[in-house]
Amino acid sequence: MRRIATILCGLVMMTVYASGAPNSIQPASASAVSYRVTFPEPEHHWMQVEVTFSGLGTRPLQARMSRSSPGRYAVHEFAKNIFAFEAFNAKGVALKPTRPTPYQWNVAGHDGTVRVVYKIFGDRGDGTYFAVDNTHARLNIPASFLWAVGFESRPIRVTFVPPTGSNWKIGTQLFPTNDPATFTAPNLQYFMDSPTELSNFGLRSFAVRNPDGKTYDIRVAAHHDGSDADLDALAKDVERVVLEQGAVFGEFPAFDTGNYTFLLDYTPHSDGDGMEHRNSTFTSSRLSIANPQQRRQALGTISHEFFHAWNVERIRPADLEPFDFTDANISCCLWLAEGFTQYYGNLLLIRAGFTPVSQGGIGFGGTINAVVNGSGRLVRSAVEMSQHAAYTDAAASIDKTDFGRSFISYYTHGAAVALALDLSLREMSDGQITLDDYMRLLWVTYGKPASAMSGFVARPYTLRDLRTQLAVLTKNKAFADEFFDRYVEGREVVNYERLMLQAGFVVRPRAPEAGWIGNVQVTPTEGGGLTINPTQGNTINPIAFGTPAYDAGLEYGDVIVTIDGQPATVDAFGAMSRKKPGETTSLTLRRRGGQTVTTTITLKPNPALVVIDVEAAGAALTDMQKAFREAWLGSKVK
């Protein structure tokens, strides 16, 4: 039975919200690391953190800020936002810290205890950083909290003190205590993976039940600008998605606190993002849940992030376990951890009824086209795209890169692999084996086994494991090896046209009669001519590999001086682009330094693909296609 909880009193709500399963309260040890968080001037976007490390002995304290965050794979220098740092011994005597690195403070000469007090600025409320203002505090823990080398296994106790006079409540996956403002974590890994929202959020919840009879509360905590009825509607939609996700795996994870929390931030000043965590997710957007269309739009990120509760939080690559907070984290398998999640995030919205089954497959057209025609596939496999995350996952750089032609997001590439594997399994088994079966096998084998330590995974997988388990599922090692060799570790793509036709969807060129030169845009240049793909700061759009423009030697920043012997104009460029495949055009280019060259470009057929319903292509949907479509895209909730 569905249960919606609405508590009106702020303090009471905080208590109810903080209470998980009866056995979820974790006693704090005398040697626990203790934090106290206050917000003296939230309007100025900073908070104060006081942390006490005891039991140091005689060794110096090595206090660090993280350089990476769970769910992010690039380096982020969180220490840069600390603007005050003080240290004291147990008696309150000030100690002088040293700074061996930009992200570490050493404190010697203490009496076995060091109390650190620091102030830190934050005004980006996404899944990577943190934000404080007069409306809320949205805390990603690695971006907010110092930790100490050698204390990684110590229990942690943290007390949040909302601003005086505020109506803030506390939403978190941290373990509650008898004090509604105080929470604990069993170790640093769990603490760092526990985002926290302090605001006047609204709360709704519903229960889900596993086959063994155990129930979990799914909580929707939303800081939003809508009405109570809007939040009710959102919670109902979330429930539909959650139930479809549980049907994929046949059960829900054993959430450590007895519940899972959607920490949602939908306000006009929110930063758009979504970030998975073990028993919760951070999702933020400027969408308004008061708008039904925008409310449905928000479900895309919600669906993606909840699928992560199984895939990556528990079905976890070995190279991400444990997570390293001191450096970038490289993984072989983000094509599955993120890409398969991307595929299911969209698929399960169809199964939940938010997209008609008759239209469901059409939405995969963009994914198919991006990978089939993406020139990055010519230089990197799905595995190599995953390993490139340290440079692309919100990483900062001031130099120009050619990622526009040499990289395809592992989200997109992985989603295309997932689609290919799902349809291939259904084809080769006459519908008896699906990607759902593969995910359930990975769940039972790698995700479900309990770890002796909260926040850790007992049996993470390797790339070889994924190949082996596909062979186990299909009882066909040759199929598994070929799929991985060609489409995961290789750079080929499946025949999507054949596979999608099983469900009555046609994959075909969008404009097969049109001539095509590649991803070329032009802007009139002062003094005459057309600049190719003009640079904006460090943002560039390099000419893609394998296109007629690349083969003819065109590149961003070149100026087209003449087209077929005539001055280059926007109209002349448009006329060139309307030529037929096989026709040629002569171009005079002016390169950097003033060098002038003449080249000939031969147009090719436009390779852009589109997915349409077979009936829109003039054919009838067969009974077999209809059954395949329903088995793939229809609801699995019983």
Number of C-alpha atoms within 10 A of each C-alpha: 7 9 12 15 16 13 14 10 10 16 16 13 20 18 17 13 23 25 20 21 16 8 11 16 19 19 18 18 14 10 15 23 25 20 23 16 18 18 22 15 14 20 12 14 19 24 22 19 22 20 22 19 23 20 15 16 11 12 13 16 25 20 20 21 23 24 19 23 27 24 21 20 28 22 21 23 16 25 20 13 14 19 11 11 14 15 23 20 21 15 11 10 12 15 17 14 21 12 12 10 9 11 18 20 21 17 21 18 15 23 17 17 19 27 22 22 18 17 19 22 22 23 17 18 27 22 27 24 19 26 24 24 18 14 16 24 25 28 26 25 21 26 27 25 22 24 19 18 11 11 21 15 14 18 22 25 26 21 18 19 17 21 15 10 6 13 16 21 26 26 25 24 30 29 25 25 20 13 11 20 18 19 25 26 28 23 21 19 21 22 23 23 26 26 26 22 26 22 23 18 23 22 25 24 24 19 15 20 15 14 9 7 8 11 17 21 20 24 24 27 25 27 22 26 17 16 12 15 11 18 23 19 17 21 22 17 18 24 21 17 26 21 21 23 28 20 17 20 19 16 17 22 21 17 18 18 22 21 24 26 24 27 28 22 30 22 19 12 13 19 19 17 16 21 24 27 26 25 28 29 28 29 25 28 21 17 22 20 24 18 12 13 11 13 19 17 15 22 19 17 21 24 23 27 25 27 25 27 24 25 22 25 24 24 26 28 26 17 17 20 18 14 20 18 20 16 17 20 22 17 23 22 28 28 29 29 24 26 26 27 26 27 23 23 24 21 24 28 26 24 25 24 17 17 17 14 19 17 14 22 23 17 16 18 20 15 19 27 19 19 22 22 17 19 20 23 24 17 14 19 23 32 23 22 26 29 21 22 23 18 16 18 14 14 14 11 10 8 8 12 15 14 16 16 20 18 24 23 23 28 23 22 34 30 27 31 27 21 25 21 21 20 22 24 22 19 17 13 11 11 16 11 18 22 22 16 18 21 19 19 17 24 21 12 15 20 26 19 15 14 12 9 13 15 24 20 24 19 19 21 21 16 18 9 14 18 19 14 17 25 16 14 17 19 11 11 16 10 17 20 16 13 22 18 14 14 21 24 16 19 19 17 18 18 12 22 15 15 21 25 18 19 25 25 29 25 23 17 16 13 14 16 14 17 22 26 21 19 16 21 15 20 15 16 15 8 6 14 23 26 24 24 20 22 14 8 9 11 14 17 23 23 25 24 18 14 21 20 21 18 16 16 15 23 20 18 19 23 27 28 22 21 21 14 11 12 15 22 20 14 9 15 16 11 11 21 18 14 19 18 18 12 12 16 15 17 22 22 26 20 16 10 6 10 9 14 13 15 13 17 21 20 24 21 16 18 18 18 22 19 24 19 22 19 13 11 11 8 10 12 16 14 10 12 18 16 16 21 21 16 16 24 24 20 18 17 14 6
